[in-house]
């Protein structure tokens, strides 16, 4: 931190003391349980609410303003006074029904500040700050009051005033999709509008120079920050508008062309939490459960019917153009015969489920402007016998995953939610993958606006009613709602594996997933669909390829978290392949997670212990740079011997020149061992650590 910034910090603290004596500025303060994070909440001389944040007495966020603008009422920003404050401490440990770990510590100190207008309408607004040792969150509560019954928010004016020109990893503040490559620039060089030409996207709308969240930063002092939101319910998703000159961000909510406002609510209500994770190591961002903790506990009760699993499916072959979703093409993939082939493969290899895309009528006309009413979600194509498939899968002990591609004709899907989910309930199908490709119908709505946020919630609640878990594609970004609704098991929300098969820009570069782990994955589980062995995609897509090694693909089953993990390649590329054993063995539900090492966009190593066993699995991936790593196995249980099977890059492996070179070795290890990993360019390593019986 430079001397000018230190002077500013000290002067600001002194000003609080002096001006408080004149009752011009009011201030309240709250610290994290260890005292490392300190949040000051106060009003400026003009009565505007603001806050600052310090980490170990170093300023992290300078004076950051708070307020709201409305379409039908004066702004609620200035002329405020602090009418009342309240502080409390809270600590609990709660159990995840599934997840990255079984038990989560939820310990924080809370400050609630009641702001009140001194003149005019004399409206009230509460700000609630919860400060943890790994970051903080704050939200606003609009009480029920005479002069504020129905609220039409034009814009939430939440600011984040940075203390330097930090290094940032970001995607554009697109109101319609998150499927962008992640950029790395200084904060002042963020240029979302300069990247308007987005190839291969079905929909995109970027109105201002803003970024989507999670937004991850690294300061010059080596501190890591991540900005996001938690508990997004009946509100618009947030983007962060960039003020490069002043090194500030302010909220820019996703809007609608159908309404002049961005949020419509009836008081009383809460906004989502605005979250900032703070860490001294990049891996601590991944281990943080702050987003989850800011959500309410499970509302569904017994969710033992939600079972994490691996799956295969009729999906990748469509992206390779081996088959198609529609029947009219003559290359229909979702036939009864082909589905049984996948069921047989899953049963033979201990894979728990099969996904089938293209099973229902309507795929001939699913793109374009006339999409409303095209799909129905109960009528199979004539060559897909749903009842026989369910019977056969039950016989083989394999679960089926339903697929609902809406083509973003959301009104059509809304009309069929009850019958579609009743059908799944009838057949005992307890998982669905939903999709929203294309621009939203009704016209004028965007994927990340309040209208769609409420639609996604309706789907989640209808699914819960019918005991169905939801894996949503083209979603709103995850905000930790899986704690409250555990059937919200996974989402896409990033540039996925399919871009390697059909994108004209070369696909996802090797540094993509070592970046995703520290950005998108902070929001929640990702359905990325790893496990491609036919890296060069021959003979189907000779001009495309997956830009990693096979060992990198294996490591993703541990690094990129989801309770649903797809073995995405065609079954023929797994048959007889020794490396497929790792996919058979790897867990999907975890007792605990340890981030061993990592730097954003460069490399990451994660170890996870499988629930109900002593077994661990480790994944390590790198970007274009080959590297050697020493992994200490002190996470293993002392006194136990483990058989470590290491799936590593071959000596001549390279993501482009020789991506299928790999080697498998086995050694005995314990909690005092060291593992030496040599990762190729774009490579990785996957290790199963199986506890040996006495």
BELKAWO-V499189 format. One record per backbone hydrogen bond with DSSP energy under -1.0 kcal/mol. CO is the residue of the C=O (numbers start at 1). NH is the residue of the N-H. Records with the same first field share a line. If there is no record, write none. Layout:
CO->NH / NH
//
This chain:
2->6
3->7
4->8
5->9
6->10
7->11
8->12
9->13
10->14
11->15
12->16
13->17
14->18
15->19
16->20
19->22 / 24
20->23
26->43
28->41
30->39
32->35
36->56
37->32
38->54
39->30
40->52
41->28
42->50
44->47
46->79
47->80
48->44
49->66
50->42
51->64
52->40
53->60 / 61
54->38
55->58
58->55
61->53
64->51
65->159
67->157
68->76
69->154 / 155
76->68
79->118
81->116
84->114
86->112
88->110
90->108
92->106
94->104
99->590
102->96
104->94
106->92
108->90
109->131
110->88
111->129
112->86
113->127
114->83 / 84
115->125
116->81
119->122
123->117
125->115
126->141
127->113
128->139
129->111
130->137
131->109
134->278
135->132
136->276
137->130
138->274
139->128
140->271
141->126
142->269
145->148
149->267
151->265
152->71
153->262 / 263
155->69
158->251
160->249
161->62
164->166
166->187
167->218
168->185
169->216
170->183
171->212
172->174
175->448
178->180
183->170
185->168
187->190
192->195
196->198
205->175
208->210
209->242
210->173
211->240
215->227
216->169
217->225
218->167
219->222
223->219
224->279
225->217
226->277
227->215
228->275
230->273
231->233
237->254
239->252
240->211
241->250
243->248
247->162
248->243
249->160
250->241
263->153
265->151
269->142
273->230
274->138
275->228
276->136
277->226
279->224
282->285
283->287
284->288
289->293
290->294
292->295
303->306
309->565
310->353
311->567
312->355
313->315
314->357
315->318 / 319
316->320
317->322 / 323
324->333
327->330
331->324
333->335
335->339
336->340
337->341
338->342
339->343
340->344
341->345
342->346
343->347
344->348
345->349
346->351
352->399
353->312
354->401
355->314
359->381
362->365
371->374
379->361
381->384
383->336
384->386
385->389
386->390
387->391
388->392
389->393
390->394
391->395
392->396
393->398
399->354
401->356
402->433
404->435
406->409
408->410 / 441
409->413
410->414
411->415
416->420
417->421
418->422
419->423
420->424
421->425
422->426
423->427
424->429
430->469
431->402
432->471
433->404
434->473
435->406
441->411
442->445
444->257
446->449
448->237
449->453
450->454
451->455
452->456
453->457
454->458
455->459
456->460
457->461
458->462
459->463
460->464
461->465
462->466
463->468
464->467
469->432
470->490
471->434
472->492
479->231
480->483
481->485
484->299
485->488
487->470 / 489
490->472
491->527
496->499
497->500
498->501 / 502
499->503
509->512
512->516
513->517
514->601
515->518
516->519 / 521
519->522
520->523
525->491
526->528
528->497
530->568
533->535
534->537
535->546
537->541
541->544
546->548
549->553
550->554
551->555
552->556
554->557
555->558 / 559
556->560
561->526
563->309
565->311
566->568
570->573
571->574 / 575
574->577
577->580
578->581
579->582
580->584
581->585
582->586
589->611
591->102
592->609
594->607
597->605
599->602 / 603
602->623
603->599
604->621
605->596 / 597
606->619
607->594
608->617
609->591
610->613
615->610
616->689
617->608
618->687
619->606
620->685
621->604
623->682
627->679
629->677
631->675
633->636
637->640
641->692
642->669
643->690
644->667
645->688
646->665
647->686
648->663
650->653
654->658
658->654 / 661
659->550
661->650
663->648
665->646
667->644
669->642
670->673
673->633
675->631
677->629
679->627
680->683
681->655
682->549
683->622
685->620
686->647
687->618
688->645
689->616
690->643
//
